[in-house]
Amino acid sequence: ESQEIVESVIHPGLESHPQHNLWKRDFTGASGLFTFTFKDSYSTETIALFANSLKMFGFGFSWGGFKSLLTARPYKRDGKWVHDGKHLVRLSIGLEDTDDLIADLKNASTKEKAFRQLIAEYKERLYWHIRKIVHTHENADDVLQNTFIRIYKSIANFQEKSALHTWMYRIAYNES
């Protein structure tokens, strides 16, 4: 609950949960299944980049196993969006070392914030660079998305032998 980018943590074991008193009355311990929302509303693509950057978490719905798992999506209840339509990130904590899981989440959060800034600065320029190559808006949008996914996944391999924008333009060209 104290992370700057997190809006809320949803778990009945927390005093901030609206049904905490029921949990406290009926339970003596808690599981490692909880949900959180980010303060900002992110696109499905950005949430996917965040989730894919995690090394310790797999994707899945099989709660209670030894492997830490994650799902993320917006939810509706009674026809209305829960948490203003923001993605709810649900984590099931397995048997991995807690410090490793926290480091993974923190690194992904930092990477995601920096990547959002990178997108904001280069999205339009890369789009027009790609558009000159592929000629249609639809194809340019697809290639731009693939370009940013590739940049996100390989940014750790950037060796700084060229300027960052040169490296990104080369990726865009190769994706086109």
MARBA-3410 file (N, C-alpha, C, O; in Angstrom, 1 decimal):
176
0.8,-1.2,0.0,0.0,0.0,0.0,0.9,1.3,0.0,0.3,2.3,-0.3 ~ 2.1,1.1,0.3,3.0,2.3,0.4,3.7,2.6,-0.9,4.5,3.6,-0.9 ~ 3.6,1.8,-1.9,4.3,2.1,-3.2,3.6,3.3,-3.9,2.4,3.4,-4.0 ~ 4.4,4.2,-4.4,4.0,5.4,-5.0,3.0,5.2,-6.2,2.0,5.9,-6.4 ~ 3.3,4.1,-7.0,2.5,3.9,-8.2,1.2,3.1,-7.9,0.4,2.9,-8.8
1.0,2.6,-6.7,-0.1,1.7,-6.4,-1.2,2.5,-5.8,-1.0,3.3,-4.8 ~ -2.4,2.4,-6.3,-3.6,3.1,-5.8,-4.2,2.4,-4.6,-4.4,2.9,-3.5 ~ -4.4,1.0,-4.7,-5.0,0.3,-3.6,-4.5,-1.2,-3.7,-4.2,-1.7,-4.8 ~ -4.5,-1.8,-2.5,-4.2,-3.2,-2.4,-5.5,-3.8,-1.8,-6.0,-3.3,-0.8 ~ -5.9,-4.9,-2.5,-7.2,-5.5,-2.1,-7.0,-6.8,-1.5,-6.6,-7.8,-2.2
-7.1,-6.9,-0.2,-7.0,-8.1,0.6,-7.7,-7.9,1.9,-7.5,-6.9,2.6 ~ -8.6,-8.8,2.3,-9.4,-8.6,3.5,-8.5,-8.6,4.8,-9.0,-8.2,5.8 ~ -7.3,-9.1,4.7,-6.4,-9.1,5.9,-5.9,-7.7,6.2,-5.3,-7.5,7.3 ~ -6.1,-6.8,5.3,-5.6,-5.4,5.5,-6.7,-4.6,6.2,-7.9,-4.7,5.8 ~ -6.3,-3.7,7.1,-7.3,-2.9,7.8,-8.1,-2.0,6.9,-9.2,-1.5,7.1
-7.5,-1.6,5.7,-8.1,-0.7,4.8,-9.2,-1.4,4.0,-10.0,-0.7,3.3 ~ -9.3,-2.7,4.0,-10.3,-3.4,3.2,-11.7,-3.2,3.9,-11.8,-3.3,5.1 ~ -12.7,-3.0,3.1,-14.1,-2.7,3.7,-14.6,-3.9,4.5,-15.5,-3.7,5.3 ~ -14.2,-5.1,4.2,-14.7,-6.3,4.9,-13.7,-6.9,5.9,-13.7,-8.1,6.2 ~ -12.7,-6.1,6.3,-11.7,-6.5,7.2,-12.2,-7.1,8.5,-11.7,-8.1,9.0
-13.3,-6.5,9.1,-13.9,-7.0,10.3,-14.4,-8.4,10.2,-14.3,-9.2,11.1 ~ -15.0,-8.7,9.0,-15.5,-10.1,8.8,-14.3,-11.1,8.7,-14.3,-12.2,9.3 ~ -13.3,-10.7,8.0,-12.1,-11.5,7.9,-11.5,-11.7,9.3,-11.1,-12.9,9.7 ~ -11.3,-10.7,10.1,-10.7,-10.8,11.4,-11.6,-11.7,12.3,-11.0,-12.4,13.1 ~ -12.9,-11.6,12.2,-13.8,-12.4,13.0,-13.6,-13.9,12.6,-13.7,-14.8,13.5
-13.4,-14.2,11.3,-13.5,-15.6,10.9,-12.2,-16.3,10.6,-12.1,-17.5,10.5 ~ -11.1,-15.5,10.5,-9.8,-16.1,10.1,-8.7,-15.8,11.1,-8.8,-14.7,11.8 ~ -7.7,-16.6,11.2,-6.5,-16.4,12.0,-5.3,-16.1,11.2,-4.2,-15.7,11.7 ~ -5.4,-16.4,9.9,-4.2,-16.2,9.0,-4.7,-15.8,7.7,-5.9,-15.7,7.4 ~ -3.7,-15.5,6.8,-4.0,-15.0,5.5,-3.2,-15.8,4.4,-2.2,-16.4,4.7
-3.8,-15.8,3.2,-3.1,-16.5,2.1,-2.3,-15.4,1.4,-2.3,-14.2,1.7 ~ -1.5,-15.9,0.4,-0.7,-15.0,-0.4,-1.4,-14.6,-1.7,-0.8,-14.3,-2.7 ~ -2.7,-14.5,-1.7,-3.5,-14.1,-2.9,-4.1,-12.7,-2.6,-4.9,-12.5,-1.7 ~ -3.7,-11.8,-3.4,-4.2,-10.4,-3.3,-4.2,-9.7,-4.6,-3.6,-10.2,-5.6 ~ -4.8,-8.6,-4.6,-4.9,-7.8,-5.9,-4.5,-6.4,-5.6,-4.7,-5.9,-4.5
-4.0,-5.7,-6.6,-3.7,-4.3,-6.5,-4.1,-3.6,-7.8,-4.2,-4.2,-8.8 ~ -4.2,-2.2,-7.7,-4.5,-1.4,-8.8,-3.4,-0.3,-8.9,-2.9,0.1,-7.8 ~ -3.0,0.1,-10.1,-2.1,1.2,-10.2,-2.9,2.5,-10.1,-4.1,2.6,-10.3 ~ -2.2,3.6,-9.7,-2.9,4.9,-9.6,-3.3,5.4,-11.0,-4.4,5.9,-11.1 ~ -2.5,5.2,-12.0,-2.8,5.6,-13.3,-3.5,4.5,-14.0,-3.4,3.3,-13.7
-4.3,4.9,-15.0,-5.0,3.9,-15.9,-4.2,3.6,-17.1,-3.9,4.5,-17.9 ~ -3.7,2.4,-17.2,-2.9,2.0,-18.3,-3.6,1.2,-19.4,-4.6,0.5,-19.1 ~ -3.1,1.2,-20.6,-3.7,0.4,-21.7,-3.3,-1.1,-21.4,-2.5,-1.4,-20.6 ~ -4.1,-1.9,-22.1,-3.8,-3.4,-22.0,-2.4,-3.7,-22.4,-1.8,-4.6,-21.9 ~ -1.9,-3.0,-23.5,-0.6,-3.2,-24.0,0.5,-2.9,-22.9,1.4,-3.6,-22.8
0.3,-1.8,-22.2,1.2,-1.4,-21.2,1.2,-2.4,-20.0,2.3,-2.7,-19.5 ~ 0.0,-2.8,-19.6,-0.1,-3.8,-18.6,0.6,-5.1,-19.0,1.3,-5.8,-18.2 ~ 0.4,-5.5,-20.3,1.1,-6.7,-20.8,2.6,-6.5,-20.7,3.3,-7.5,-20.4 ~ 3.1,-5.4,-21.1,4.6,-5.1,-21.0,5.1,-5.3,-19.6,6.1,-5.9,-19.3 ~ 4.3,-4.7,-18.6,4.6,-4.8,-17.2,4.7,-6.3,-16.8,5.6,-6.8,-16.2
3.6,-7.0,-17.1,3.5,-8.4,-16.7,4.6,-9.3,-17.4,5.2,-10.2,-16.7 ~ 4.9,-9.0,-18.6,5.9,-9.8,-19.3,7.3,-9.5,-18.8,8.2,-10.3,-19.0 ~ 7.5,-8.4,-18.2,8.8,-8.0,-17.7,9.2,-8.8,-16.4,10.3,-8.8,-16.0 ~ 8.2,-9.3,-15.7,8.4,-10.0,-14.5,9.1,-11.3,-14.7,8.6,-12.1,-15.6 ~ 10.1,-11.6,-14.0,10.8,-12.9,-14.2,10.4,-14.0,-13.2,10.5,-15.2,-13.6
9.8,-13.6,-12.1,9.5,-14.6,-11.0,8.0,-15.0,-11.1,7.7,-16.0,-10.5 ~ 7.2,-14.3,-11.9,5.8,-14.6,-11.9,5.4,-15.2,-13.2,5.8,-14.8,-14.3 ~ 4.6,-16.3,-13.2,4.0,-16.9,-14.4,2.6,-16.4,-14.5,2.1,-15.6,-13.7 ~ 2.0,-16.7,-15.6,0.6,-16.3,-15.8,-0.3,-17.5,-15.6,0.0,-18.6,-15.9 ~ -1.4,-17.3,-14.9,-2.3,-18.4,-14.6,-3.3,-18.1,-13.6,-3.3,-17.1,-12.8
-4.3,-19.0,-13.5,-5.4,-19.0,-12.6,-5.3,-20.1,-11.5,-6.2,-20.2,-10.7 ~ -4.3,-20.9,-11.5,-4.2,-22.0,-10.6,-3.7,-21.6,-9.3,-2.5,-21.8,-9.0 ~ -4.5,-21.0,-8.4,-4.1,-20.4,-7.2,-3.7,-21.5,-6.2,-4.3,-22.6,-6.1 ~ -2.7,-21.3,-5.4,-2.4,-22.2,-4.3,-1.2,-23.1,-4.6,-0.9,-23.9,-3.7 ~ -0.6,-23.0,-5.7,0.5,-23.9,-6.1,1.8,-23.3,-5.5,1.9,-22.3,-4.8
2.9,-23.9,-5.9,4.3,-23.5,-5.4,4.8,-22.4,-6.2,5.8,-21.7,-5.8 ~ 4.3,-22.1,-7.4,4.8,-21.0,-8.3,4.0,-19.8,-8.2,2.8,-19.9,-8.2 ~ 4.6,-18.6,-8.1,3.9,-17.4,-8.0,3.3,-17.1,-9.4,4.0,-17.2,-10.4 ~ 2.0,-16.7,-9.4,1.3,-16.4,-10.6,0.7,-15.0,-10.6,0.5,-14.4,-9.6 ~ 0.3,-14.6,-11.8,-0.3,-13.2,-12.0,-1.4,-13.3,-13.0,-1.2,-14.0,-14.0
-2.4,-12.5,-12.8,-3.4,-12.2,-13.9,-3.6,-10.7,-13.8,-3.4,-10.1,-12.7 ~ -4.0,-10.1,-14.9,-4.3,-8.7,-14.9,-5.4,-8.4,-16.0,-5.2,-8.7,-17.1 ~ -6.4,-7.7,-15.5,-7.5,-7.3,-16.5,-8.4,-6.4,-15.7,-8.5,-6.4,-14.5 ~ -9.2,-5.6,-16.5,-10.3,-4.8,-15.9,-11.5,-5.8,-15.6,-11.7,-6.7,-16.3 ~ -12.2,-5.5,-14.6,-13.4,-6.3,-14.2,-14.6,-5.5,-14.2,-14.6,-4.3,-13.9
-15.8,-6.1,-14.5,-17.1,-5.5,-14.4,-17.8,-6.4,-13.3,-17.7,-7.6,-13.3 ~ -18.6,-5.7,-12.5,-19.5,-6.3,-11.6,-20.9,-5.7,-11.7,-20.9,-4.4,-11.6 ~ -21.9,-6.4,-11.9,-23.2,-5.9,-12.1,-23.3,-4.9,-13.2,-24.0,-3.9,-13.1 ~ -22.5,-5.1,-14.2,-22.5,-4.3,-15.4,-21.7,-3.0,-15.3,-21.7,-2.2,-16.2 ~ -21.0,-2.8,-14.2,-20.3,-1.6,-13.9,-18.8,-2.0,-13.7,-18.5,-3.0,-13.1
-17.9,-1.1,-14.3,-16.5,-1.3,-14.1,-16.1,-1.2,-12.6,-16.5,-0.2,-12.0 ~ -15.3,-2.1,-12.2,-14.7,-2.1,-10.8,-13.5,-1.2,-10.9,-12.7,-1.4,-11.8 ~ -13.2,-0.4,-9.9,-12.1,0.5,-9.9,-11.9,1.4,-11.1,-10.8,1.5,-11.7 ~ -13.0,1.9,-11.6,-13.0,2.8,-12.8,-12.5,2.2,-14.0,-11.9,2.9,-14.9 ~ -12.6,0.9,-14.1,-12.1,0.2,-15.3,-10.6,0.0,-15.4,-10.1,-0.5,-16.4
-9.9,0.3,-14.3,-8.5,0.0,-14.3,-8.2,-1.5,-14.2,-9.0,-2.2,-13.7 ~ -7.0,-1.9,-14.6,-6.7,-3.3,-14.6,-6.4,-3.6,-13.1,-5.8,-2.9,-12.3 ~ -7.0,-4.8,-12.7,-6.7,-5.3,-11.4,-5.6,-6.4,-11.6,-5.8,-7.3,-12.4 ~ -4.5,-6.2,-10.9,-3.4,-7.1,-11.0,-3.5,-8.1,-9.8,-3.3,-7.7,-8.7 ~ -3.8,-9.3,-10.1,-4.0,-10.3,-9.0,-2.7,-11.2,-8.9,-2.3,-11.8,-9.9
-2.2,-11.3,-7.7,-1.0,-12.0,-7.5,-1.3,-13.2,-6.6,-2.0,-13.0,-5.6 ~ -0.7,-14.3,-6.9,-0.8,-15.5,-6.0,0.7,-15.8,-5.7,1.5,-16.2,-6.6 ~ 1.1,-15.6,-4.4,2.5,-15.8,-4.0,2.8,-17.3,-3.8,2.1,-17.9,-3.0 ~ 3.8,-17.8,-4.4,4.2,-19.2,-4.3,5.3,-19.3,-3.2,5.3,-18.6,-2.2 ~ 6.2,-20.2,-3.5,7.2,-20.6,-2.5,8.6,-19.9,-2.8,9.6,-20.2,-2.1
8.6,-19.0,-3.8,9.9,-18.3,-4.1,10.2,-17.4,-2.9,9.4,-17.1,-2.1 ~ 11.5,-17.0,-2.9,12.0,-16.1,-1.8,11.3,-14.8,-1.9,11.2,-14.2,-3.0 ~ 10.7,-14.3,-0.9,10.0,-13.1,-0.9,10.8,-11.9,-1.4,10.3,-11.0,-2.1 ~ 12.1,-11.8,-0.9,12.9,-10.7,-1.4,13.1,-10.7,-2.9,13.1,-9.6,-3.5 ~ 13.2,-11.9,-3.5,13.3,-12.0,-5.0,12.0,-11.5,-5.7,12.1,-10.8,-6.7
10.9,-11.9,-5.1,9.6,-11.4,-5.7,9.4,-9.9,-5.6,9.0,-9.3,-6.6 ~ 9.8,-9.3,-4.5,9.7,-7.9,-4.3,10.6,-7.2,-5.2,10.2,-6.2,-5.9 ~ 11.8,-7.7,-5.4,12.8,-7.0,-6.3,12.3,-7.1,-7.7,12.5,-6.1,-8.5 ~ 11.7,-8.2,-8.1,11.1,-8.4,-9.4,10.0,-7.3,-9.7,10.0,-6.7,-10.7 ~ 9.1,-7.2,-8.7,8.0,-6.2,-8.9,8.6,-4.8,-8.9,8.1,-4.0,-9.7
9.5,-4.5,-8.1,10.1,-3.1,-8.0,10.8,-2.8,-9.3,10.6,-1.7,-9.9 ~ 11.6,-3.7,-9.8,12.3,-3.5,-11.1,11.3,-3.3,-12.2,11.5,-2.4,-13.0 ~ 10.3,-4.1,-12.3,9.3,-4.0,-13.3,8.6,-2.6,-13.2,8.3,-2.0,-14.2 ~ 8.3,-2.2,-12.0,7.6,-0.9,-11.9,8.5,0.2,-12.3,8.0,1.1,-13.0 ~ 9.7,0.2,-12.0,10.7,1.3,-12.4,10.8,1.2,-13.9,10.8,2.3,-14.6
11.0,0.0,-14.5,11.1,-0.1,-15.9,9.9,0.4,-16.7,10.0,1.0,-17.7 ~ 8.7,0.1,-16.1,7.5,0.4,-16.8,7.4,2.0,-16.8,7.0,2.5,-17.8 ~ 7.7,2.6,-15.7,7.6,4.1,-15.6,8.5,4.7,-16.6,8.1,5.7,-17.4 ~ 9.7,4.3,-16.7,10.7,4.8,-17.7,10.3,4.5,-19.1,10.5,5.4,-20.0 ~ 9.7,3.4,-19.3,9.3,3.0,-20.6,8.1,3.9,-21.1,8.0,4.2,-22.3
7.2,4.2,-20.2,6.1,5.1,-20.5,6.6,6.5,-21.0,6.1,7.1,-21.9 ~ 7.7,7.0,-20.4,8.3,8.2,-20.8,8.9,8.1,-22.1,8.8,9.0,-23.0 ~ 9.6,7.0,-22.4,10.2,6.7,-23.7,9.1,6.7,-24.8,9.3,7.3,-25.9 ~ 8.0,6.1,-24.5,6.9,6.0,-25.5,6.4,7.4,-25.8,6.2,7.8,-26.9 ~ 6.2,8.2,-24.7,5.6,9.5,-24.9,6.5,10.4,-25.7,6.1,11.2,-26.5
7.8,10.2,-25.6,8.8,11.0,-26.3,8.9,10.6,-27.8,9.1,11.4,-28.7 ~ 8.9,9.3,-28.1,9.2,8.8,-29.4,8.1,8.2,-30.2,8.3,7.9,-31.4 ~ 6.9,8.1,-29.6,5.8,7.4,-30.3,5.5,8.0,-31.7,5.4,7.3,-32.7 ~ 5.3,9.3,-31.7,4.9,10.0,-32.9,6.0,10.0,-34.0,5.8,9.7,-35.1 ~ 7.3,10.2,-33.6,8.4,10.2,-34.5,8.6,8.8,-35.1,8.8,8.7,-36.3
8.5,7.8,-34.3,8.7,6.4,-34.8,7.5,6.0,-35.7,7.7,5.3,-36.7 ~ 6.3,6.5,-35.3,5.1,6.2,-36.2,5.4,6.7,-37.6,5.2,5.9,-38.5 ~ 5.8,7.9,-37.7,6.0,8.5,-39.1,7.1,7.9,-39.8,7.1,7.8,-41.0 ~ 8.2,7.5,-39.1,9.3,6.8,-39.7,8.8,5.4,-40.3,9.1,5.1,-41.4 ~ 8.0,4.7,-39.5,7.4,3.4,-39.9,6.4,3.7,-41.1,6.4,2.9,-42.0
5.6,4.7,-40.9,4.5,4.9,-41.9,5.1,5.2,-43.3,4.5,4.8,-44.3 ~ 6.3,5.8,-43.4,6.9,6.0,-44.7,7.3,4.6,-45.3,7.5,4.5,-46.6 ~ 7.5,3.6,-44.5,8.0,2.3,-45.0,6.8,1.4,-45.4,6.8,0.8,-46.4 ~ 5.8,1.4,-44.5,4.6,0.4,-44.7,3.4,1.1,-45.4,2.6,0.3,-45.8 ~ 3.3,2.4,-45.5,2.3,3.1,-46.2,0.9,3.2,-45.7,0.2,4.1,-46.0
0.5,2.3,-44.8,-0.9,2.4,-44.3,-0.9,2.6,-42.8,0.0,2.2,-42.1 ~ -1.9,3.3,-42.3,-2.0,3.5,-40.9,-2.1,2.3,-40.1,-1.4,2.1,-39.0 ~ -2.9,1.3,-40.5,-3.1,0.1,-39.8,-1.8,-0.7,-39.6,-1.5,-1.2,-38.5 ~ -1.1,-0.8,-40.7,0.2,-1.5,-40.7,1.2,-0.7,-39.8,2.0,-1.3,-39.1 ~ 1.2,0.6,-39.9,2.1,1.4,-39.1,1.8,1.2,-37.6,2.8,1.1,-36.8
0.6,1.2,-37.3,0.2,1.0,-35.8,0.7,-0.4,-35.4,1.2,-0.5,-34.3 ~ 0.5,-1.4,-36.2,0.9,-2.8,-35.8,2.5,-2.8,-35.6,3.0,-3.4,-34.6 ~ 3.2,-2.3,-36.6,4.6,-2.3,-36.5,5.1,-1.4,-35.4,6.1,-1.8,-34.7 ~ 4.5,-0.3,-35.1,4.9,0.5,-33.9,4.7,-0.2,-32.6,5.6,-0.2,-31.8 ~ 3.6,-1.0,-32.5,3.4,-1.7,-31.3,4.5,-2.8,-31.2,5.1,-3.0,-30.1
4.7,-3.5,-32.2,5.8,-4.6,-32.2,7.2,-4.0,-31.9,8.0,-4.6,-31.2 ~ 7.4,-2.8,-32.4,8.7,-2.1,-32.2,8.8,-1.8,-30.7,9.9,-2.1,-30.1 ~ 7.8,-1.2,-30.1,7.9,-0.9,-28.7,8.0,-2.2,-27.8,8.7,-2.2,-26.8 ~ 7.4,-3.2,-28.2,7.5,-4.5,-27.5,8.9,-5.0,-27.5,9.5,-5.4,-26.5 ~ 9.5,-5.0,-28.8,10.9,-5.4,-28.9,11.8,-4.5,-28.2,12.8,-5.0,-27.6
11.6,-3.2,-28.2,12.5,-2.3,-27.4,12.4,-2.6,-25.9,13.4,-2.7,-25.3 ~ 11.2,-2.8,-25.4,11.0,-3.1,-24.0,11.7,-4.4,-23.6,12.4,-4.5,-22.6 ~ 11.6,-5.4,-24.4,12.2,-6.7,-24.1,13.7,-6.7,-24.2,14.3,-7.5,-23.5 ~ 14.2,-5.8,-25.0,15.7,-5.9,-25.3,16.4,-4.7,-24.8,17.6,-4.5,-25.1 ~ 15.8,-3.8,-24.0,16.5,-2.6,-23.6,17.7,-2.9,-22.7,18.6,-2.2,-22.7
17.6,-4.0,-22.0,18.8,-4.4,-21.1,20.0,-4.7,-22.0,21.1,-4.7,-21.5 ~ 19.8,-5.1,-23.2,20.9,-5.4,-24.1,21.4,-4.2,-24.9,22.4,-4.4,-25.7 ~ 20.8,-3.1,-24.7,21.3,-1.9,-25.4,22.7,-1.5,-24.9,22.9,-1.3,-23.7 ~ 23.7,-1.5,-25.8,25.1,-1.4,-25.5,25.6,0.0,-25.6,26.8,0.3,-25.3 ~ 24.8,1.0,-25.9,25.2,2.4,-26.0,26.3,2.7,-27.0,27.1,3.6,-26.8
26.4,1.8,-28.0,27.3,2.1,-29.1,26.8,3.1,-30.1,27.6,3.7,-30.9 ~ 25.5,3.4,-30.0,24.9,4.5,-30.8,23.9,5.2,-29.9,23.7,4.8,-28.7 ~ 23.3,6.3,-30.4,22.3,7.0,-29.6,21.1,6.1,-29.4,20.8,5.2,-30.3 ~ 20.4,6.3,-28.3,19.2,5.5,-28.1,18.2,5.6,-29.2,17.6,4.6,-29.7 ~ 17.9,6.8,-29.7,17.0,6.9,-30.8,17.4,6.2,-32.1,16.6,5.7,-32.8
18.7,6.2,-32.3,19.2,5.5,-33.5,18.9,4.0,-33.4,18.5,3.3,-34.3 ~ 19.2,3.4,-32.2,18.9,2.0,-31.9,17.4,1.7,-32.1,17.0,0.7,-32.7 ~ 16.5,2.6,-31.6,15.1,2.4,-31.7,14.6,2.5,-33.2,13.8,1.7,-33.6 ~ 15.2,3.4,-33.9,14.8,3.6,-35.3,15.3,2.3,-36.1,14.5,1.9,-37.0 ~ 16.4,1.7,-35.8,16.8,0.5,-36.4,15.9,-0.6,-36.1,15.5,-1.4,-37.0
15.4,-0.7,-34.9,14.4,-1.8,-34.5,13.1,-1.5,-35.3,12.6,-2.5,-35.9 ~ 12.7,-0.3,-35.4,11.5,0.0,-36.2,11.6,-0.3,-37.6,10.7,-0.9,-38.3 ~ 12.8,0.0,-38.2,13.1,-0.4,-39.6,13.0,-1.9,-39.8,12.4,-2.4,-40.7 ~ 13.7,-2.6,-38.9,13.7,-4.1,-39.0,12.3,-4.7,-38.8,12.0,-5.7,-39.4 ~ 11.5,-4.1,-38.0,10.1,-4.6,-37.7,9.2,-4.3,-39.0,8.2,-5.0,-39.2
9.6,-3.3,-39.7,8.8,-2.9,-40.9,9.0,-3.9,-42.0,8.4,-3.8,-43.0
END
